[in-house]
């Protein structure tokens, strides 16, 4: 299929007017993005000014890219207050799921309330400042035990050396593990990195997923091709195509404003998959449906 025609107006926080070079399959999912809404104040621990990136702006991105499903991840900006994410889920409806941030003291009733509103996982961030202070492996293990009865997953944002050091703890978690942003592996090292070996062993264990997102975070070449990430991305696709999902990471808060073209990020996914439509469909449609509990696409859809 031919790509959709270019836009006439840019999408907030997304450079360019072009569409992805290949039209996406029906029910394609953006499995990692954030909503920031000025109605919800940031946590006192957060020092940076959050962007204005409400649901109405994100819907414009969906129209540009051709995605229909999404996973809203509570950013560290809001600490353990998931109100903005829950409001976004209410607006986005059945085609959205959420990943929340909570502290290790959270109770079962609070988790049940989150589940009733579309949350299906927890994010545990070992990289950026958190409202509770330092994140520990003990906190991760405690949260995993608490959400196991709900059938949730735990998503971690880690430096690659943290993945290496904590690999035994990660492998022992009683819930599916999702690793953010290509495990933050340096593209210059790619598949030869120690971090890649650790991720590969976790993938081989059958309980770990990786988000193909944040290509720009460590790319030295940058957009629009992020070509230095191609060996790493392709190695991950070869390792476990059945446990990878893709995310835009919109509105790209780690990057300078006006530098990220989301259509180019999907073209990078095409490169990682060597243009194979079956693999791309698995990563964008089948895998997110399984991980996040979306309904199976209609036959022929």
N, C-alpha and C positions, 0 to 999 in steps of 0.2 A: 504494500500500500504506500502511496505517496504521503509525505509529511503534510500536515495541515498548513494553511497559508500563514505568513507572518502576522504578528499582532500589529495593531495601529498605535497602541499605547503600552509603555513598559509596565511590568508588574512590580509593585513595591519590593525593594530589597533583592531584585533580580535583574541583572544586566541583559540588554539585548531585546530584540523583538522576534527572533527566530524561534522555531519549534524544534524539537528533537529531529534528527535527520531521518529516523525511522519512526513511523507511527507505533504507539505502544499497544500491547494487547488489551482487550477489554478487561476491566476489573483490576488494572494495574494499581499497585499500592506503593505509596511513599511511606516507608516504615520508620522514618525518623525525622521529625520536624518539631518546632516549638511555636506556641502562640504567646505573644506578649500583648497585653491589653491595658491601657492606661487606667481602666477602672479598678485594677488590682495592684496595690502597692508592692514594691519589691521588699524582700526581707531586709531587716536592719543590717545584716552582715554583708550585704552586697553593695559594693562601692561604685560600680559602673552604672551609667544611665542606660536602662533597657530601651530597645527600639520600640516603636509603635508598629506592631505586626499582628493585627486582629484577624479573626476568622474571615471577614469579608475580603481582606487582601490575599489570604491564602487561597481562597476559592478562585481568585484570578490566576494564581500559579497553577492550580489543578487544570484550569481550562487551557492554559498555555502548554502544559506538558502532556495532557491527556491521561492523567491519573484520576481515579475515582475513589479509591480507598486511602486511608491515612492512619498513622499512629502518632498521636500527640504525646510528646515527652515533656514532663514538667522540667523546666530549666532550673539550674541552681540559683538563679536570680530570686526565685520565690521561696527558697528554703524548703520547709516541709508543708507549705501552704499550697494545696493542689486546687484551689478554687478557680484559678484561671483555666487550668486544663479541664476541669469538670464542666465549666461553662462552655468551653469550646466543644467538648464532646456532645453536650446537649444541642448545640447548634448544628453540628456535623451529622448527627444521627447514627443510624445503624452501620454506615460505611466508615466509622471511625472507632478506634480503640485508644486506650490511654496507658501510659507508663508513669507511675507516680513516684514521688520522693517522700519517704517517711523516716522517722528516727527509730532506733531499735527498741524503744519502749512502746511502740504502737500496739494497741490491743486488737483482739479478734473482731470486736464489733465495729471498730473503725475500718478495718480491712473489708469487712462485709459490706459496709456502706460504699466504699470505693468500688468494689466489684459490681454492685448494683447499678453504678453509674458508668460502667464501661471500662474500668481499669482492669488490666489483665497482667500487669507486671510491675516490678519495682526497679528503679535505677539507683545504683550505688556508685558514687563518684569518688575515685581515689586521686583525682588530678587537680580540680579547682576548689576554691574555698567553699566549705559547707557550713550551714548554720549551726551544726552541733560541734564543729571543730574538726579534729582529725578522724578520718574514716579508718577503721581497723578491720582486719580479717574476721575478728570475733563478731563485729557488727554485721558483716556480710552473712556469716553462718547463721546468726540469730534470725535475721530477716528471712533467709531462705527457709528455715524451719517453720517460721510463722506462716509463710504463704504457700507452703507445700500442700496443705489440705484444700486450698482454693484452685489448685492446678495452674498457678501462675508461673512465670519465669522471673529470673533476676538478671538485670542488664548491668554490666559494669563498664565504666570508663576508666581505663588504666594506661599508664605508660607501659611499653613493652617489657621493660625490666621488672615491673611489678607482676606482669603476667608470668614471667619466668619464675620469679621468687615464690609466687603464690599458686603455681600450677597444681600442686597436690591438693590444696584447699579448694581450688576451683573445680577440680575433677571430682571431689567428694560431695559437692553440693547435691541436695536431694531434689532439686528442681532444674529445669533447663536453664542453661547459662547462655546469655547473649553478650557478645563483646562488641563494644562500640567502635566505629570509625577505623576499620582496617587494623584494629589493635594498636593504632598509633605507630606502626612500624615504619622506620625510615625507608623511603623508597630507594635510596642509594644502596641500601643493603638488600632490600627485597627478600626473595626466598632464602637467601643465605644468612639472614639475621637469626640470632638466637631466639628472638621473639617469635619469628615465624615458626621455628621448630616447635616451640611450646604450644603455639596455637594449633599447629598441625596435629600434635599429639592429642590435644583436647578435642579437635574435630573428629579424629579417629575413634575417640571414646564414645561417640554417638549421642552425646547430650549437650553439645555446644553448637551455638550458631554465631555467625559473624555478620555485622552490618557493613555492607559495602557503601560507606558514606564518608564524608569529610576528606575527599581526595586532596583537597587544597591544603589541609592542615600541615603537611610535611613535604609537599611537593616543592622542589627547587625550580622547576620549569614553570609551573603555574598554568593558568588557563590560556586558551580554551581547551588544550588537549590533555594537560596533566600527564604527558607521555612518560615521564619517569616513573609513574605509578603502574604502568601497564604490566611489567613482569610480576609485580606483587599481586595485582588484581587477578591476572591470569592464573597464577599459582594457586590462589585461594579458590577460584572457580574450578580448577582441575581437582582440588583436594576434596571438596564437599559441596557440589552444586545444589544438593538437596537441603542444605542448611545454611543458605545465604539469603539475606534480604537486602534491598537497596533503600537508601534514604537520602533526601535532598539536604537535610540539616538546615533548611530555610528557617529563619532569615539570616543565617550565616554570621552569627555574632562573634566568632573568632577572627573574622576577616575585616579588612578595611571596607567601609561602605562603597558600593559601586564597583566591586571587583569580581563578583561571582555570577556566571551565566548558568542557570539551572538546566537549560537545554543542553549545554555543553557537558554538564555532569552526566546526563543520560547518554550522550554520545560516548563518553568515557566508559560507561558500563557496557555499551556495545563493543568497544575495543577489548575490554576485559573478557568478554564472552566470545570474542572472535566472530561477532555477528551472527552467532547461532540462535535462531529464533526460538528453538525449544528450550535452550538454557535460559534465555532472557525471560521467556514466559514462566519458567519455573521460579526464577528469582523475584519477578515482579507480581506474580499472581498466586501460584500454587503454594510456595513456601510461606508467604504472609498469611494465607488463609489457614494453613495448618498451625503456625506459631501463635497467631493472634485470635483464632477462633472465628474468622469470618465464614459466612455461608459459602459452600462450594459454588463456583460460577455455574449458571445454567448451561445445560448441554448446548454446545455450539456457540456459547458466549465467550 
